[in-house]
Amino acid sequence: MLSNFIQKNLAKARYKLLSDRTYFGEIPGLKGVWASAKNLEVCRTGLTEILENWLFLKLCSKEKISGFVVQTD
């Protein structure tokens, strides 16, 4: 469930090469989920970590997350 949410949203990520030759990445629709780094791979890794932390904080605060459904049996 968590992995699916993370992978689905990472697939939506947008990356830009900035004028200073660093990379900026963000996930549209997820406010505050962005990263920047000197190379694309480090930017992707950072964005993954930011998304994981964002999701953890949202779950801890019991905020609704669009596209995420907690299943209870």
N, C-alpha and C positions, 0 to 999 in steps of 0.2 A: 504494500500500500504506500509506504513512504518512498520507496525506491521508484515506483511508477510515477508518483507525483513529481519527484525530482527530475527524473529522466524526461518526462513530458515537457516540463518547463525549461530545462536546459536546451531542448530541441528548438525552443522559440527564441533563444538568445540571439542578440544582435551585437556584432563587434565592429569597431571602427579603428582605423589606424589614424592617429592624431598627427598634427603637424610637427610635433616634437618627437615623432617616431615611436611613441608609446601606444599601447592598445587600451581601449575602453570597451567594456562589455556590460550589457544590461539585459534584463528580461522584461519585455513590455507587459504592463499590467500588474507587476509586482513592485510596488513603491518601495524604494530604498534598496533594491537588489541590483547592485552594480559593483564593478571592480575595475581597476586599472593596473597595468603592469608594463614592464619593458618589452615583453614578448607575448605572443598570442597564447602559447601553452600555459604560461604562468597566469595570464589573465583568465583563461578558462578554469584553471584549478581554483583560483581565488573566487570566481563567480560561483562555483560549486559549493565552496565552503560558506560563502555569504548566504546562498540559498538554503543550505542546511540549517544555519543559525537562525535565519529569518523564520523558517518553518517551525523550529523548536520554540522560539519565542512566541509565535502565534498560538501554538498548541498549549503552551504553559499558561498563556493569558486567556485561553478559551475563546479567542476571536474566531469568527467565521472566516474560512479560507475558500475563495472561489475555486471550484474544481476539485475540492478535497472533501471526501465523505468518510467519516469514521464509522466503521461497521461494528455493530455490537451483536453478539449472538446470545 
